[in-house]
Amino acid sequence: MSLIPFGFWAASGAGGGGSAYDLLETTTLSSSASSVTFDNLTSTYGGDYKHLQFRLLVNRTSDNPDANTMLFRFNNVSSSGSYMSHQLYGSGSAVVSRALSNTAGYLRGALAGEGVTKPSPVIMDILDFADTNKAIVSRTMSGLIAQYGQAVSLESAMLTTGAAALTQVTFLNLGTHTFSTGNRFSIYGVK
């Protein structure tokens, strides 16, 4: 029995040697930044990999001491009405679910603020990222340890502008908030 939820997080699956995930690139911030973008994803990795996984360790500067949110944008699409998402968010004994549509970016759940010493881990999977015959859909898990407690978030999102390959992912903050120095953004490929 697999202990990996939903099975396909196990990537290329059972048996055989070698790693299921290949580290493709990492960006570690040497100064705070309002956004981080990965470009040319299909042309760079589409020939060798079927799926992409983004792994982040992030928190924010110039924010309240607990938590807030950030946006993912795919293919530089930022027009209102371009995304829809569903979220299941748990904090302590409380569970909240929500659906968002007609947004200008995919809003991810809680993110550690500047007063939090432990950055939030975020894992986002995009399956069949180079396929031009389907919409871009992502699945994200994230966690948070903040002054008010702990939280976990499971989310799915879709770019609703039509079928397209994923060429770009941008992680960005709202308003004047920035990602902290030392935050890490990595891409892994799954064959």
C-alpha positions as CSV (number, residue, x, y, z in Angstrom):
1,M,0.0,0.0,0.0
2,S,1.4,3.4,-1.0
3,L,1.7,6.0,1.7
4,I,1.8,8.7,-0.9
5,P,-1.6,10.5,-1.2
6,F,-3.3,10.2,-4.6
7,G,-0.7,7.9,-5.9
8,F,0.7,10.0,-8.7
9,W,2.7,12.1,-6.3
10,A,4.8,9.0,-6.5
11,A,5.6,10.3,-10.0
12,S,6.8,7.7,-12.4
13,G,5.7,5.1,-10.0
14,A,6.6,1.8,-8.7
15,G,9.7,-0.3,-9.2
16,G,13.0,0.5,-10.9
17,G,15.9,2.4,-9.6
18,G,16.6,6.1,-9.7
19,S,14.8,9.1,-8.5
20,A,11.3,9.9,-9.6
21,Y,12.0,13.6,-9.4
22,D,14.8,15.5,-11.1
23,L,15.8,18.9,-9.7
24,L,15.8,21.2,-12.7
25,E,16.5,24.7,-11.3
26,T,16.5,26.6,-8.0
27,T,16.3,30.3,-7.2
28,T,17.3,31.4,-3.7
29,L,16.6,35.1,-3.1
30,S,19.7,37.2,-2.3
31,S,17.5,40.2,-1.5
32,S,13.7,40.6,-1.1
33,A,11.6,40.4,-4.2
34,S,8.0,41.2,-5.1
35,S,7.9,38.3,-7.6
36,V,9.8,35.3,-9.0
37,T,9.2,34.0,-12.5
38,F,10.2,30.8,-14.3
39,D,10.2,31.2,-18.1
40,N,10.4,29.0,-21.2
41,L,9.1,26.0,-19.3
42,T,7.8,24.0,-22.3
43,S,10.7,24.8,-24.6
44,T,13.3,24.0,-21.9
45,Y,11.7,20.9,-20.2
46,G,8.8,19.8,-22.4
47,G,11.0,17.3,-24.4
48,D,12.3,15.5,-21.4
49,Y,9.6,15.7,-18.7
50,K,5.8,15.1,-18.5
51,H,5.0,16.8,-15.2
52,L,6.5,19.7,-13.2
53,Q,6.5,20.1,-9.4
54,F,7.3,23.5,-7.8
55,R,8.7,23.4,-4.2
56,L,8.9,26.6,-2.3
57,L,10.0,27.7,1.2
58,V,8.7,31.2,1.5
59,N,7.6,34.0,3.9
60,R,7.0,37.7,3.4
61,T,8.6,40.9,4.5
62,S,6.6,44.0,5.2
63,D,3.6,42.0,6.4
64,N,1.7,41.4,9.6
65,P,3.4,38.9,11.9
66,D,1.1,36.0,11.0
67,A,-0.1,35.1,7.5
68,N,-1.4,36.3,4.2
69,T,-1.7,35.1,0.7
70,M,0.2,35.2,-2.6
71,L,-0.7,34.7,-6.3
72,F,0.4,32.2,-8.9
73,R,0.0,33.3,-12.5
74,F,0.4,31.0,-15.5
75,N,1.7,32.2,-18.9
76,N,1.6,35.8,-17.7
77,V,-2.2,35.8,-17.8
78,S,-3.4,38.5,-15.4
79,S,-6.8,39.5,-16.7
80,S,-9.9,39.3,-14.4
81,G,-11.9,36.1,-15.0
82,S,-9.0,34.0,-16.0
83,Y,-8.7,31.6,-13.1
84,M,-10.9,29.4,-10.9
85,S,-9.8,27.5,-7.8
86,H,-11.1,25.4,-4.9
87,Q,-9.5,25.3,-1.5
88,L,-9.7,23.2,1.7
89,Y,-8.1,25.0,4.6
90,G,-7.6,23.6,8.1
91,S,-6.4,25.4,11.2
92,G,-6.7,23.7,14.6
93,S,-10.2,22.2,14.7
94,A,-11.6,24.6,12.1
95,V,-12.0,23.6,8.5
96,V,-13.0,26.1,5.7
97,S,-13.7,25.4,2.1
98,R,-14.1,27.9,-0.6
99,A,-14.4,28.3,-4.3
100,L,-13.1,31.3,-6.3
101,S,-13.8,32.2,-9.9
102,N,-13.2,35.1,-12.2
103,T,-9.9,36.0,-10.5
104,A,-6.8,37.6,-12.0
105,G,-4.5,35.0,-10.5
106,Y,-4.7,31.9,-8.4
107,L,-4.8,32.9,-4.8
108,R,-2.9,30.5,-2.6
109,G,-3.9,30.1,1.1
110,A,-1.9,31.1,4.1
111,L,1.7,32.3,3.8
112,A,4.0,33.1,6.7
113,G,4.5,36.8,7.4
114,E,7.7,38.6,8.6
115,G,7.2,37.7,12.2
116,V,7.2,34.0,11.6
117,T,10.6,32.3,11.8
118,K,9.6,29.2,9.9
119,P,8.9,29.7,6.2
120,S,5.8,28.1,4.7
121,P,6.5,25.0,2.6
122,V,4.5,25.0,-0.7
123,I,4.3,22.1,-3.2
124,M,2.5,22.7,-6.5
125,D,2.1,20.0,-9.2
126,I,1.2,20.7,-12.8
127,L,0.5,17.5,-14.7
128,D,1.0,17.3,-18.5
129,F,2.4,20.8,-18.5
130,A,3.5,20.8,-22.2
131,D,0.1,19.5,-23.5
132,T,-1.5,22.1,-25.8
133,N,-4.8,20.2,-25.9
134,K,-5.9,20.8,-22.3
135,A,-6.3,23.6,-19.7
136,I,-3.5,24.3,-17.3
137,V,-4.5,22.8,-13.9
138,S,-2.5,22.8,-10.7
139,R,-2.7,21.1,-7.3
140,T,-1.1,22.7,-4.3
141,M,-0.3,21.7,-0.7
142,S,1.0,24.2,1.8
143,G,1.6,24.5,5.5
144,L,2.0,27.3,8.0
145,I,3.3,27.7,11.5
146,A,2.4,31.2,12.8
147,Q,1.9,33.0,16.1
148,Y,-1.8,32.0,16.1
149,G,-1.2,28.3,15.4
150,Q,-0.7,26.0,12.5
151,A,-2.6,25.6,9.3
152,V,-2.6,23.4,6.2
153,S,-4.2,24.1,2.8
154,L,-5.0,21.8,-0.2
155,E,-6.0,23.6,-3.4
156,S,-6.7,23.1,-7.1
157,A,-6.7,25.8,-9.7
158,M,-7.3,26.1,-13.4
159,L,-6.4,28.8,-16.0
160,T,-9.8,29.2,-17.8
161,T,-8.6,31.0,-20.9
162,G,-8.5,27.7,-23.0
163,A,-6.1,24.9,-23.8
164,A,-2.4,25.8,-23.7
165,A,1.0,24.5,-22.7
166,L,2.6,26.0,-19.6
167,T,5.3,28.4,-20.7
168,Q,5.7,30.5,-17.5
169,V,4.9,30.5,-13.8
170,T,5.1,33.7,-11.7
171,F,4.8,33.7,-7.9
172,L,3.9,37.2,-6.7
173,N,2.8,39.2,-3.7
174,L,0.0,41.7,-3.5
175,G,0.5,45.4,-2.9
176,T,3.9,46.3,-1.3
177,H,4.6,42.9,0.2
178,T,7.8,41.1,-0.9
179,F,9.3,37.6,-0.5
180,S,12.1,37.5,2.1
181,T,15.8,37.2,1.5
182,G,16.7,33.5,1.5
183,N,13.3,32.2,0.2
184,R,13.8,29.3,-2.1
185,F,11.9,28.4,-5.3
186,S,12.7,25.1,-7.0
187,I,11.4,23.2,-10.1
188,Y,11.4,19.4,-10.3
189,G,10.7,17.4,-13.4
190,V,8.8,14.1,-13.5
191,K,9.3,11.8,-16.5
